[in-house]
């Protein structure tokens, strides 16, 4: 039976959507952060064989503590640096001159104790981001532009056949028209005229009622543009029954490439000091992404105990970690990141360690 001391300290499990408002608020986004709880905290264990971990309770019982570090791979590139994320033009941080890296940032893991008595027990890497923009078919130059495309809309028909036509145009861009009817029928074409091709939705739902009712239609992603640096991909449209311009929206991803390879939500790179990058693949059971909620934000995580152990054995009590290629968006056009949520991308590391000079604690 584990003994619970006055020094009992609980690091709540970061295996939940709450990670966005625990670690990232404290470390990465100190100003104007808004977030919601999506799932209650649950305990997380380790794959390591250690005498300090009780699998049944998922508690680490040890003389020691935990440390956390992190940083953002997105920075302000225009506008008010203290403004809200959704109203600021942003661009990638990149602290590393590496052709395989498109965004990166670093932080120092410093143990307060000197000497060689620290023992790494468990370590976890978490990352989160957003590469989706809710483009609004309005006259606002920021809200209706992304990656060389400009979104406009027209309407036609009547009754249940009344439709909103989402038109994407731009210099050196293939034109796309997406027609969404009140009854949920969706089709597209790649020219200003001609026949439409039906799209089979993957999900359809409505919110509100009457003329304020909004219909969301999601579908398998369609690549509208595939360039050297990024892809522009559309996966959902939304219209209001009253066909108001401000409620005609499209959800469009800008997916960046690093040395020709597309970034993805489940993989990042990490290195200690000036070492070689290692690819980290997220654990599906400890990650979150919703196609229908949270404005397409996501978070992923993976255990990195062996990486931190090895780095500690080489570099000791002060080690710089760099995390790169987080799946996130930036503003390639000269417009702000103004869809109400905005692009972002950041990471955090949590390390649990044993030190015989510390008080006995339970860390979960």
Secondary structure, 3 states (H helix, E strand, C coil): CCCCCCCCCCCCCCCCCCHHHHHHHHHCCCCCCCCCCCCCCCCCCCCCCCCCEECCCCEEEEEEEEEEEEEECEEEEECCCCCCHHHCEEEECCCCCCCCCCCEEEEEEECCCCCCCCEEEEEEEEEEEECEEEEECCCCCCCCEECCEEEEEEEECCHHHCEEEEEEECCCCCCEEEEEECCCCEEEECCCCCCCEECCCCEEEEECCHHHCEEEEEEEEEEEEECCCEEEEEEEEEEECCCCHHHCEEEEEEEEEECCEECCCCEEEEEECCCCCEEEECCHHHCEECCCCHHHCEEEEEECHHHHHHHHHHHCCEEEEEEECCCCCCCCCCCCCCCCCCCEEEEEEEEEEECCCCCEEEEC
